[in-house]
Amino acid sequence: MGTIFNVMKEEYERLIEAEHVYRKNIAKMPKGSLRKKHLRHKDYLYLARRDGSKVVYDYVGNAQSDKAKEVTELVNKRKRFEVLLKEIKETLKDVKKVLRGKI
């Protein structure tokens, strides 16, 4: 039983570290979601986010610009990290159940 406990404890520590890394990376990336607005036959990209009860739109640039592509990539990466973070939290919950408070 000791071997299984050690393996689960290592898994718990690995998950804690992964959670920390994902949270740190998510904090560095732009918050909000992308909105494309069509004005005068051109598309423009805005980053929509909440500020209290208000929705704030931050101008990113022309939808075809390099900056818009970079922000789009970062937002998509942040969303993938959030999904992975959610999976880590669920797995962490299961590992804690197996260890039954012995950590």
Secondary structure, DSSP 4 states (H G I P E B T S, - for coil): -HHHHHHHHHHHHHHHHHHHHHHHHHHHSPPSEEEEEEETTEEEEEEEEEETTEEEEEEEEETTSHHHHHHHHHHHHHHHHHHHHHHHHHHHHHHHHHHTT--
